[in-house]
Amino acid sequence: MRAARRGPFSPEMCTCWGSDMLLVIDVGNTNIVLGLYEGPRLLRRFRIQTVAARTADETGVLIHDLFRHADVNPDEVSGAIVSCVVPDQLHVFRRACQRYFGTEPVVVGPGVKTGMRIRLDNPKEVGADRIVNAVAAYEQVQGRCIIVDFGTATTFDVVSDKGEYLGGAIAPGYQISATALFNHASKLPRVEIARPDTVVGKNTIHSMQAGLFYGYQGLVDGVVKRIMEEIGEPRPRVLATGGLASVIGRGSETIDEVVPDLTLEGLRQIYGMNP
């Protein structure tokens, strides 16, 4: 049951955008992305930092505050779905949805319909966000595809032409690599994530940026090419998503399209399969 208790919010405080809105929540290790849908239309998206010590009450009030500043009435939220890779946060968001939106959220995991067969040794091991991405990508491509998600870790996921999740690869994320370089080389500074004009840097900062950017872009293209060789023809379509997708994807030899809201769209689709 996902019905119907009103949250502690006054409708007079904001403008209603519509009724029967869906709140989709993607809880990652570094950031949490929230989307608000009216039917198939994404009305707003919000990004907040993942904070382990934040309580359900703090989370609910924070989301209400975001809605208020966006002129959205939380009372119009009639359903919610959560994808979470941080186990301690799952209870927090479930309670926040129950208490502040009067709805029991769908939680992506075992027992939830996704419409996708998972061909792994242990299907329960795969992260919920990876399945969500795969569902959305296959719906968009309607054929075999590879999804590259630039998050705390960079994940590569493969979907067959029949819509089966085949598995993938996991690499350290760009920011993890940059932080490791700073932490373990005493004379190297923290640097901004940027694409330098040249690979040959003329100072320390540009040299680090070149090594990080072009090295990471090479990692991504190298892994994708090996996946393509392994699965054979026809060539799969390669979609990229996540915080750094637009940065790393620019100039990539293998990425066909950057889809910033791929995870949110996958959550919307899975919600529709679980009335």
Secondary structure, 3 states (H helix, E strand, C coil): CCCCCCCCCCHHHCCCCCCCEEEEEEECCCEEEEEEEECCEEEEEEEEECCCCCCHHHHHHHHHHHHHHCCCCHHHEEEEEEEECCHHHHHHHHHHHHHHHCCCCEECCCCCCCCCEECCCCHHHCCHHHHHHHHHHHHHHCCCEEEEEECCEEEEEEECCCCEEEEEEEEECHHHHHHHHHHHCCCCCCCCCCCCCCCCCCCHHHHHHHHHHHHHHHHHHHHHHHHHHHHCCCCCEEEEEECCHHHHHCCCCCCCEECCCHHHHHHHHHHHHCC
